[in-house]
Amino acid sequence: MLQPDSSDPGQTRMTRSRKIAHQDATETRMRLLYGVNQADQCWDFAFGPQRERIWARLREIDTRMIRLFVFDKGAPDHLTEWAKFAAYVEAVLKVGATPMITFGRFRRPFDDSRAIRWFAEQCGDIVWSCIEQWGGEMVRDWYWCVLNEPNNEWISGGLGFEQYRRIYEAVAERSIRWLEPYLHNGKPLIGGPAVEGFPPFWFDWPWRFVNEIDNALIGFVDWHRYADWRDTGENGAPNDEATYRRLMMAQAPDYEARSSAIARLLAGRDILNICGELNTHSHYTIPVRTRFNQSVFGATFYTAALLHLMRSGTYAEMFWVGTEAEGGYGMIDKHGNPWPVFHAKKLCARYIRYGDWISFPTWEEGSPTLGVVVARGDGGRRSVLMVHIRDDVATYPVFDLDDRLSDCRLMLKIDEGTGNQVVENSCGGTVTFHGYGVAVVTNAMAPTDVDGGVA
C-alpha cells in the first residue's frame, strides 16, 4: 500500500535512490471511470466563449461522467428555466460523458409527508422531462443521486437517516415510474447517500442505505472524501506546512480502505461503488483551498488517490470540480487554462486507460515514497505511472520494475521543479523527482493537447 515515508521527518529535499523489488505483480483490468463535478460552475462550461475549448480539455482526460445539480448549487429552476438546465446537460453530452443528476437539497420539513411527496414529484418531473427531450433509451443510462451529503449538518440542516430513507424511497419510486419502460428488466441508476467523509460514523449511512432500503431501488452507492479541511495550525492541524502536507498525503491510502469497505458491503448486490466527490482540501475559504488544491502537491495527492481507487476496483471517481471561474477547486479555469491537477490527471487518462491490463509492483523495503502502476494496452503499448509522495529529491530505477519496460524511452513529468506544465524528456532508465510529482515513462508517442503542447 502506498504510504509516505515517515523516517527522518526533519529532513526534506534530500536526494535519495530507492531499489524496487523485481517481481511479477498480478494483472487486473483497469475499470475505473474518470469523471468530474460541475456543480455550481456550469455557465462557462455550457455558455461561455471558451466552452468548446473546455469540452476538448475534458475529453483529453477521458471524462466519462459529469455531475450536475438541481435544487442546489445555484442550479436553474427546471420549471421556469428548463432551456438553461437543458443546455447544461447538452454540454455534458458534447463532452461525450454521461450525466449524473443530483437532486441536491430537500428544504421543506423533513417529517412532513406532503412535503416529501411534493419533492418526489419534482424529481420525477425532471426525469420525465429528460425522457421527453432526449429519449428514454438514452436517459435510462444516466445516473440520479438523491441529495448531497445529508450526513453533514451544515448542508442538510440535521437530516437523520430515517428521514433520508423516506425521502429516498419516495424519489426513487417516482423516478422509476418514468424510467421503467426503458429499463428492459435492468436496474435503474438511482443512488445515494452521497455521504460526506469527515464525520466519524460516516460508514453507518451506506451500511443502513443498502441494508434498510429495497436494493431494487438502488443502482449505486456514492461517497465523498477529502484529505483535510483545516488550514495550517487550525483546529489541531500542524503549525508547520511541510509536516501538514505529509499528514495530508498520508490520507491517500484511505481511499482504498474506504472503497474496499464499500465493495465488501455491496458484494452480490448488483450496486455500483462510486467515489462521487474528491479533492485534496475543502477549507471554507478560497485562498486556503487554492494553496493546496491548485498546486503540484494537490495534483500529486489526487493522483495517489486515483491509484488507490484503481487497486480497490472502484467503479467511478468524480473530481470536485472540473471547470470554475473561482473557488480554489477546479482543474480548469473558465478560459480552459489548466492547473497542475489537470496535467497529472491527463497523464493518468492517456497512459492508464480504461480496459488496460494494470499491475502494482511492490517494494522490497517498507514505507515506500512512490506509488506505481504499470499498464499494457493495445498494439504493444506499455507505460508506467509513478507518483512521488514526498517533498524531496529522489531517483528511481524504472526498468527494474519490469523487464518489459526496457523499450519505454519517453518520459513525461510534472513536479515541483517543472511547475504547471508537463516536461518531455528521454528516459535512460531512471526518473528523478524534485519534490512532489507525477511522471509517466512509456513506449507510446506523446500526443499534443488542444493548444498543440505536450500531452
N, C-alpha and C positions, 0 to 999 in steps of 0.2 A: 504494500500500500504506500502511496506517495505521501511522504512526510517531510517537513522541513528539518534540517539538521540543527539540533539544539545544542550541539557541542560548542564550547568556546563562544558563548553569545556576545562577549565583549569585543570580538574581532569581526570586522566586515571588510569587504573589498579585497580579500586576500586571494592570491592565485592558488588554485588547487587543481589537482588532476585525480579523477576517480577511475578505478578499474571496474568494469562491468563484467559480471559473470556471463560466460558464453553458454547459453543453454537454449534449447528449442522450447519456446512458450506455446501453450495451446492456442490455436487459432479459433476465432469465432467470427461470425458475420457482424459487420457494423450496421446496426439497426436503429441508431439514434437519429431522429428527425430534428433538424435545426429550425428554430423559429424565433420570432420577436414579438413583443408587445408594442402596439402603437398608442393605446390608452387615450390620453388627452392631448396627444401630439399628432393629430390627423390632418390638420388643414394643409400644411406644407406638403405632406405625404400625398394628399388627394388633389389639391387645387393649386399648390404653389408653382411658381415659374420653373423650378428645378425638379418637378415631380418625376419626370421621365428619367432624369439622372439618378434620383433616389431609387426608383424602381430597379434600374440597372445595378446599382450598388447592392440592393437586397438580393438580386439574382446572383450576384458574384459570391455571396456567402450561402448559396443554396437554401434560401429561406422557403420553407415548405408550410409553415403555419404562421399566421399573424392574428394576434388577439385584439379585438375591438370591444368597446364598452357601449352599453345603453344604460340609462337610468343612473349614470355616474360619470365622473371624469369629464364633465362638460360636453357629454355626447348630445347630439341633436335629438329633439323630440321626434319619435317615429311617426306621430300623427300629424304634426304641423310642419316638420322639416324632413320628410321622407326622402326627398331628392338629395339632400345633403348626406344623409346616412347612406343612401344607396351609392353615392359617389365614393364614400369610404370603402364600401365593400368592393366596388369596381376596381379601386386601386389595389386592393389585396389580390384580386383575380388577375390584374395586369402584371403583377409580380410573378404570377404562376403559383401562388400559395393558396392554402385552404383557410377560410376564416374560422376563428373561434370567437363567437359572440358571447360576451359575458353580461348577464343581467346583474348589473353591478351592486345596487343597493336597494334595500327594502326600507322605505322611510315612514311607513304607517305603523300603528300599534301592532306589536308582534303577535299578540294573542287575540286579535280581532279576526274572526273567521271571514267576515265580509271583506276586510282589507286584504286578506290572503287570496280570496277568490278574485278580487279586482286585480291584484298584481299578477296572478297566474293568467288571467285573461289578457293583460297587456303583453306578457311574454309570448303567449300563444299567438297573439295578433302579429307580433314581429315574425314569428316562424311562418305563419300563413302568408304574410306579405312577401317574405323572401321567396317562398314557393311560387307565388303568383308572378314575381318578376324574373326569377332565374330558373324556375322549374324544379320539380320535386326530385328528379333523377340527379341533379347537381346538389341541391340543398341537403339531401339525406346524408351526404358525406361531410357536412360541416359539423363543427363542434359547438356545443351550447353549455355554458358554465353558469351555474346558479349561485349568485352572489360572489363577493370578493372579500376574502379574509374575514369571515364572520366571527372568528375567534379573537379578533383584535377589537377591543372595546372602543378604541379611538375611532375606528372605522364603522363598526356595526352598531355602536351605542349600547352594548351589553346584551346582544343576542345570545341566548343559550342554545345548546344543541337540539333540545326537544322542539324549540320554536323553529329552528332552522329546518329540522326534518319535516315539519308540517308544510313549510314554505316550499321546500324542495319537491316533495311529493306532489303538491298541487301544480307547480310549474312543469314538472316532468310529465305528469299525466295529460295536462292541457297541450303541451308541445307535441307529445306522441300522437295525439288525436289527429294532427295535421301531417305528421311525418309517416305514420303507419302505412298508408297506401303505397309508399315508395320504398319501404324497407325490405320487402321480399323476404320476410322472416329473419332479417338481420337485426342487430341491436341498434337502438338509437344512440348517437354520440352525445348524450347529455351527461353532465358530471358536475362534480364539486369535490370537497367543500372549499377548495382554494385556500387552504389554511396558511396563516402566517407562521413562520417557523421559529420565532423568538420565544413565545410562551413556553413554560416548562412542560406542560402536558399537551403539547400540540398533537401528539400521536393519538390521543383519545378521540379526536374528531374523525380522522379517516377510519379508525377501527370501528367506531359506532356507525359511521356512514355506511360501510359495507355489511355490517352485521345487524343493523336495525332497519335498513331500508331494503325493499324488494330489489334484488340485483337485476331484475329485468328492466328496472328504471335507471340503471347506472351503466354508462359507457366508459367512463374514465374517472380516476382519482387525480385531483390537481393539488399540488403542494408547492410552497414557496420557501426560498432560503437565501439569505444574505450572510456575509461574513460577520458584519457588526453594524451597529447603529450609533456608536458614540464617537465623539472627537477625542483626540489625544488628551489624556488627563481628565476626561469627563466620566462621571458615574463609575469610577473604579478602573477605567482604561489606563494603560501605562502612560506615564508622562513623556517617555522617550519615543519619538516617532519610529525609529528603527526597530525597537522592541515591539511596538504596537503592530507594525507591519508583519513581523514574524508571527505574532499571535494570530493575526487575521489569516495569514497564509496557512496556519495550522488548522484552520476550519475547513479547508478544501476536501479532505477525506470524508468529512461528514456528509457530503453529497452522496457518496457511495453507500455509506452506512444507512442513511435515511431511505434512499431509493431501494436498497436491498430489503429493508424492513417492510416497505410498502409492497414490494414484489412478493414477499412471503405471505403477506396479508391477502394479496389478490390471486394467489395460486389457485388455478382451477375455476376461476370465476368469470373469465372472459371480460375482464375490465382492464383498461389501459392505464399505464403508470406515467403521468406527465408532471415534470417539474415546470410549472407554469409561470414562474417568475424568479429570476436570479440575476444578481449583480454583486459587486463587491461590497458596497456600502449604502446604507439607507438613512443617513443623518437627515434631520429635519431642516437643514439649511443647505443652500446650493453650494457655497464655497467649499464646505467640507466634503460633500458628495463628489464635487468636481475633482478635488485633490486626489481622491482615491480612485474613483471610477474611470476618469478620463485621463489615465496615466498608464505608463508601461506596467506599473505594479498592478493596476486593475486588469489590464489585458492578460497578465500572467496568471493572476488568480482565477479569472474566468476560464482560461484555457485549462488550468489544472482541474477545475471543477468539471469541465467537459470530459476530460479523460476518466474521471471517477464515474460519471454518468454512463459513459460507454462501457466501462467494466461491469456495471451493475445491470445492464440490459434495459435502461430506461427507454420508454417509447419515444418521448419528445422532450426537448428543452426550449424555453421561450425567454430570451434575454429581455430585461427591462432597462431601456426601451430601444427601439430601432432608430427612429428619427425624432429629433426635438429641436425647437428653436432655442430653448433654455431649460435648465433643470439639473444638469450635472449627472445625468444617467445615460445619455444617448450614445449610440455607436456612430451616428452620422448627424451633422447639423442640417439646418433647413436648406442649405445650398448644395447638399450632397457631399460635403467635405468630411472625411473620416477622422475619428480619434484612434489612438493606438489599439483599442479593443477590436475595432473593425479589422485592422490588418491581421491581428492574431486569429480572429475568427475565420478570416479568409484563408489563412494557411491551413486551418483545420478542414474547412469545407472543400478546398481544392485538392488536398492531398490525403485526407482521410474521408473517403466518400462513402455514402450510403451504399451498402452491398459489398464493400471491400472485405477481404479477409484480414482481420487485425489480431495482433498479439501484444502482450505487455511484458517485455523482458524484465527479469529481476536482477537485483544487485547481489553480490556475494558478501557485502558488508551491510550493516544496519544503517538506519536513518539516512536514506538517500536524499539528495538535494535536487534530484532530477526526475521528472516524470517522462515516460517514454511510451509511445505506441508505434508499432511497425505495421504498415499496411501494404497489401499487394492487391492489384486490380487487373483489369483487362489489358491485354497486349503486353504483358510483362512489366507493367508499371509497378515500381516499388518506391516506398517513401518511409521515412522515419520522422516523426514529430517529437521534439524534445522541449520540455518546459522546465526552465531553471528557476527554482522557487526560493532562492536566497540572494541577498544583495551583496554579492562578492564576485570576484573574477574567478572563473573556473573553466577548465578544459576537459572535454570528454572524448574518448576514443569511439567514434561512431561505428566503424567497421567491426569492432569487437562484439557488437550486438548480434550480428547475424552475417555469416559468410556471404549470403546472397545480396548484401547491400554494397558489395565492393564496386559495382558499376554505378553507384549513386554519386555523382560528381557535382551536382548543382546544390548550392546551399543558399537558402533564403532565411533571413534573420531579422527580428526586431528585438532590441533590448535597450538597456539604459544608455548604451553607447551610441545607438543609431537613432533614438528618439522616435518621432511619429512617422516612421517610414520603414518599409521592408528593403533591406540591402541584399543584393545578389552577388555571390562570390562562388568560386570553385571550391570544392571540398577535397582536401588531401588526406582525409581520414580522421580528422578531429574537428570539433566545434568548440570555440571559446566564447563564453558569455561574459559580458561586462555588466554584471548586476542582473536583476530580474529580467527574464526574457523568454522568447519562444523562437524556435528555429525548425526548419524542415530541410532534410537532405534527401534528394530524390534523383531518379534517373529519367524523370519526365521533364519536358520543357516548361519554362515559366511563361504562362500566358500573360498578355497585357490586360490592364484594367480599363475602365471606361475613359480614363484620361490618357491612356497609352503608356502608363508606367508599369513597373514590376508588380505582378500579382502575387 
